Amino acid sequence: MIHEPARLEIFLTKLAFFFYGKSVYKAFADRLPLVGNERVLDFGCGMGTVAYYTARRLTDGHLTCIDISERWLKICRKTLRGYKNVTFLHAGAPAQPENSFDMVYCHFVLHDIADSELEAVVTALVKSLKSGGILIFREPLNEAEKLNIIKGLISQSQLILKSSRITDVPLMGNALESVYIK
Ligand SMILES: C[S@@+](CC[C@H](N)C(=O)[O-])C[C@H]1O[C@@H](n2cnc3c(N)ncnc32)[C@H](O)[C@@H]1O
């Protein structure tokens, strides 16, 4: 389901990025196990909060930012205007050929997707990963039912859980952060 953000939502997100950019988004981006030459997908990039910090780590790599919302994607282009190693795609699931990415991450995205659409989205994300590639999500812990569906779909896809941790995210509460390998 496409949801275009209202002005207030955009304003509040920009405010959160300004005040919590380092403690929320940079902290997550810095934990991504990257060397710097990978091809990475930020699925549901929003205004580019995490992408802003990931792109600078990919000194010899490439970041693809996908969002279903044209308005968020337009803002994301502005947030990342200084970077040459980023591609922006307006889509509801990865449209890339299979085995395109070394890493796919979703930061507070999957819990927003309707149950009926989740299977197709997770399948496409997994397909877009190279063998040995990494899938990482961080989603709110209070969405317990949705988390169970997400975890079930990922393990059905034969990905192996490498690690899981609970992080306390300012403004958003506790979140589950899990790392899987294909
Ligand atoms: C809560 S925001 C998180 C944005 C960003 N990842 C962050 O942490 O700031 C969720 C984002 O996922 C996007 N989204 C939701 N469903 C999507 C889908 N099926 N495909 C691509 N993007 C989607 C929304 O448009 C929105 O930008």
The ligand as an SDF file (V2000), in Angstrom:
LIG
                    3D

 27 29  0  0  0  0  0  0  0  0999 V2000
    9.1820    4.2870    8.8260 C   0  0  0  0  0  0  0  0  0  0  0  0
    9.8450    4.6870    7.2590 S   0  0  0  0  0  0  0  0  0  0  0  0
   11.5770    4.3100    7.4930 C   0  0  0  0  0  0  0  0  0  0  0  0
   12.4490    5.0610    6.5440 C   0  0  0  0  0  0  0  0  0  0  0  0
   13.9600    4.8390    6.7490 C   0  0  0  0  0  0  0  0  0  0  0  0
   14.3300    3.4700    6.4970 N   0  0  0  0  0  0  0  0  0  0  0  0
   14.3520    5.2690    8.1470 C   0  0  0  0  0  0  0  0  0  0  0  0
   14.6360    4.4320    8.9910 O   0  0  0  0  0  0  0  0  0  0  0  0
   14.3400    6.4890    8.3970 O   0  0  0  0  0  0  0  0  0  0  0  0
    9.2960    3.3610    6.2080 C   0  0  0  0  0  0  0  0  0  0  0  0
    9.6540    3.6080    4.7450 C   0  0  0  0  0  0  0  0  0  0  0  0
    9.4030    2.4110    4.0080 O   0  0  0  0  0  0  0  0  0  0  0  0
    8.7640    2.7630    2.7920 C   0  0  0  0  0  0  0  0  0  0  0  0
    8.0100    1.5880    2.3230 N   0  0  0  0  0  0  0  0  0  0  0  0
    6.9180    1.0310    2.8820 C   0  0  0  0  0  0  0  0  0  0  0  0
    6.5140   -0.0360    2.1520 N   0  0  0  0  0  0  0  0  0  0  0  0
    7.3860   -0.1610    1.1370 C   0  0  0  0  0  0  0  0  0  0  0  0
    7.5080   -1.0670    0.0410 C   0  0  0  0  0  0  0  0  0  0  0  0
    6.6490   -2.0780   -0.1620 N   0  0  0  0  0  0  0  0  0  0  0  0
    8.5330   -0.8950   -0.8240 N   0  0  0  0  0  0  0  0  0  0  0  0
    9.4290    0.1130   -0.6540 C   0  0  0  0  0  0  0  0  0  0  0  0
    9.3480    1.0050    0.3580 N   0  0  0  0  0  0  0  0  0  0  0  0
    8.3540    0.8740    1.2410 C   0  0  0  0  0  0  0  0  0  0  0  0
    7.9030    3.9620    3.1500 C   0  0  0  0  0  0  0  0  0  0  0  0
    7.5240    4.7070    2.0150 O   0  0  0  0  0  0  0  0  0  0  0  0
    8.8240    4.7110    4.0940 C   0  0  0  0  0  0  0  0  0  0  0  0
    9.6740    5.5730    3.4140 O   0  0  0  0  0  0  0  0  0  0  0  0
  1  2  1  0
  2  3  1  0
  2 10  1  0
  3  4  1  0
  4  5  1  0
  5  6  1  0
  5  7  1  0
  7  8  2  0
  7  9  1  0
 10 11  1  0
 11 12  1  0
 11 26  1  0
 12 13  1  0
 13 14  1  0
 13 24  1  0
 14 15  1  0
 14 23  1  0
 15 16  2  0
 16 17  1  0
 17 18  1  0
 17 23  2  0
 18 19  1  0
 18 20  2  0
 20 21  1  0
 21 22  2  0
 22 23  1  0
 24 25  1  0
 24 26  1  0
 26 27  1  0
M  CHG  2   2   1   9  -1
M  END
$$$$
